C-alpha cells in the first residue's frame, strides 16, 4: 500500500462506556465523535458513524479500512463494535484491522506523558478480576512491560510500583470521566502505525478478546 | 430477618410472607442463589420477591436462561437448569450481568455451576417436606 491508499481509516471503540467513532484522513487530520454513556452503544454507534462520514464529506465506499478495538473490555460493548464493523466491512467489501484496546490507549497516553513514565491500565473484568497491563513511555511511543492479562483484584496493589500512573475504571469512585479506553482516533492511529500485518478480509474469524481461558475450575 | 434463617411453611401465603421480609434486605449488586428440587417453588419465591419491586409479569427463565426486568433496579433472573457447560455462561456474558452496579441477580439451580458464583451471596434452599409443607433456609455464603 502506498501512503495515499491507507486513508481514510474508519475506527470504532466500544470496549467500555465510551462509545467513540473516528475517521482518520491523514497523519495530521481526523474527525471524531464521542459519547460517554452506559448502554447507548447499540443505539448510537451507527448514527455516529453516519454523521461522521457526512461531516468528513465521505461515503463508506471511500473508506480504505476499518480499525476496531478488540478488547479486553466489556462483553456487550466489544460485541456491538465488532458486529457493526463486520456488517460495514461485508457490505462495502472493506478490510478490518483488529486493534488491541490497551495498546491503543497506551499510544494515546504516550503523546502527552513525559518520557519514561510507567503507566498501568486496570479495568474491571468481572467481580473478582481485572484486566491489567503495564507500559513505559518511550520516545513518544510505548513499550510493553506487562501484556494485557487477567489478575485478581487484590493483586493490583502489589503490582503497582512507586511512580506508576494508574488509568482505568477499576477503582470504585463514581465521579468524573475515567480514562479507561482509548478514543477511536487512537484506535485509528494504532492501526495506521502497527496494523499493516493485521489487515484482513476474513472477518468471520475475528472475535472479541476477553482474555478468558474458560478453564473450568475443579469443584471443591 | 436474621441470617441464617430457617422456617417451615405450609402454604403459598406463608412463603410470600417470608419472601416479602427477605425482599426488604435486598439492594442493587446483590446476588441470590436458589437451590431446591423441581417444583419446590424457587420461581414462586422469586416472583413473590419481585412483586415488592413492582414487577408482576414474572415467568420462569428455564427456557430463556435469563429474564431481565427493569424497574427502579434491574433484575436478572437466571435459571442454570438447561446449561450444560460453564463455558455457555461465559458465552452469554454472565459475568457482565453480575457486574452491573444497578442490578439484583437471582439464580435458580445455582448449585449446577458453583464455580462461577462469587462468595458472600444470599443462598436460599427450599426443601419439599410433604404435601404443601416446605422448609425455606436463607443464609449468606
Boltz contact constraints between the chains, C-beta under 6 A:
constraints:
  - contact:
      token1: [A, 75]
      token2: [B, 93]
      max_distance: 6.0
  - contact:
      token1: [A, 75]
      token2: [B, 96]
      max_distance: 6.0
  - contact:
      token1: [A, 126]
      token2: [B, 95]
      max_distance: 6.0
  - contact:
      token1: [A, 127]
      token2: [B, 98]
      max_distance: 6.0
  - contact:
      token1: [A, 127]
      token2: [B, 118]
      max_distance: 6.0
  - contact:
      token1: [A, 212]
      token2: [B, 90]
      max_distance: 6.0
  - contact:
      token1: [A, 214]
      token2: [B, 87]
      max_distance: 6.0
  - contact:
      token1: [A, 214]
      token2: [B, 90]
      max_distance: 6.0
  - contact:
      token1: [A, 216]
      token2: [B, 86]
      max_distance: 6.0
  - contact:
      token1: [A, 217]
      token2: [B, 115]
      max_distance: 6.0
